[in-house]
Amino acid sequence: MENERSAGLIEILTAVGSGLLWVAQSVAMAFYHIVYAVTHPQLWLDWTDKEAIMRFVYYGGSVEFFFAVFAIFLVVTGVGLWRNGFMWGCVRVLEGFANTVGHLFAWAGLIMVIQQIIIVFIQRIFARPDIVLGFGIPLEMDISWWSEELKLYNAMVVALCCTYTFVQGGHVRVDLIYSALRFRSKKVIDMVGSVLFMMPMAVLVWMYGWFFLWRHLITPKPSASDTLDRLMLKSRAVRWNVETIGFSPNGFNGYFLFKVLLVAFAGMVFLHAVAFLYRSFLEWKEGEASANKYLDRDNLGEDDDAYEGAH
């Protein structure tokens, strides 16, 4: 029995050691891959070359890309630990990016309301089956097309304003323990949440969403299980085949845009997870006096009824 346990323990330690060695090798190779990709952009950005398209598709959802991002994260984090001012700068840039994108695409909510009002007027008062926009060569679409397009505006708000809402403190939270903890204990929980929940979720959504997107843009359809060599073989027959099928005959036919938003959502959540991790660490290190330092929340005014943030 003891021999079996010892053998099992050795196997576990060997597997762990092999896994750690593979991670270390992948991180080391990531720097080579980054330099090679930057110095040879024509291999993956020249989309007049079909093989370049397939390389872009493969590497965008590959293990190599994951470790390239991970390597950059390690370097930036290392520099930030050495120079906290640099880490604060990263926080301000990433939160500023979330706020800028959120402010821009929040207008999609207003456009959605205005478009819905126009649809009601055109359909109920003027009894028209379509809406025509533009001069010279007009954009003429059926009422059902404009009605179904409203989903796109809603998706823009959800996908691209998510991190902005996080910065503004606007997400609904269920708090049973967190509020009763000390300041530094809260920051530890925030750091753990960033690393164990936000980042892995964003990575999983990206990995699956990336190939889900490209399966609706080109044929032959790529698969997450395809190797680079197999995609190179498929590149001989590759052609653009953008999804234009709607749920109704005259309905909205740009559903591939939802796949683009899914990938954009995952990327923005990952970036903000990094920003939240850095902010939590810096506030933990500097103490309660640094709470919400450099945090740019919307201010609705100076009156008694005004408040800060989207609560």
Stockholm file with secondary structure:
# STOCKHOLM 1.0

chainA/1-311         MENERSAGLIEILTAVGSGLLWVAQSVAMAFYHIVYAVTHPQLWLDWTDKEAIMRFVYYGGSVEFFFAVFAIFLVVTGVGLWRNGFMWGCVRVLEGFANTVGHLFAWAGLIMVIQQIIIVFIQRIFARPDIVLGFGIPLEMDISWWSEELKLYNAMVVALCCTYTFVQGGHVRVDLIYSALRFRSKKVIDMVGSVLFMMPMAVLVWMYGWFFLWRHLITPKPSASDTLDRLMLKSRAVRWNVETIGFSPNGFNGYFLFKVLLVAFAGMVFLHAVAFLYRSFLEWKEGEASANKYLDRDNLGEDDDAYEGAH
#=GR chainA/1-311 SS CHHHHHHHHHHHHHHHHHHHHHHHHHHHHHHHHHHHHHHCTHHHHCTTSHHHHHHHHHHHTSHHHHHHHHHHHHHHHHHHHHCHHHHHHHHHHHHHHHHHHHHHHTHHHHHHHHHHHHHHIIIIISCCSEEEECSSSCEEEEHHHHHHHHHHHHHHHHHHSHHHHHHTTCSCCCCSSGGGSCHHHHHHHHHHHIIIIIHHHHHHHHHHHHHHHHTTTEESCCCTTCCHHHHHHHGGGCEECCCCCCSSTTSCCCTHHHHHHHHHHHHHHHHHHHHHHHHHHHHHHHCGGGTTTTCCCCBCCSSTTCCBSCC
#=GC SS_cons         CHHHHHHHHHHHHHHHHHHHHHHHHHHHHHHHHHHHHHHCTHHHHCTTSHHHHHHHHHHHTSHHHHHHHHHHHHHHHHHHHHCHHHHHHHHHHHHHHHHHHHHHHTHHHHHHHHHHHHHHIIIIISCCSEEEECSSSCEEEEHHHHHHHHHHHHHHHHHHSHHHHHHTTCSCCCCSSGGGSCHHHHHHHHHHHIIIIIHHHHHHHHHHHHHHHHTTTEESCCCTTCCHHHHHHHGGGCEECCCCCCSSTTSCCCTHHHHHHHHHHHHHHHHHHHHHHHHHHHHHHHCGGGTTTTCCCCBCCSSTTCCBSCC
//
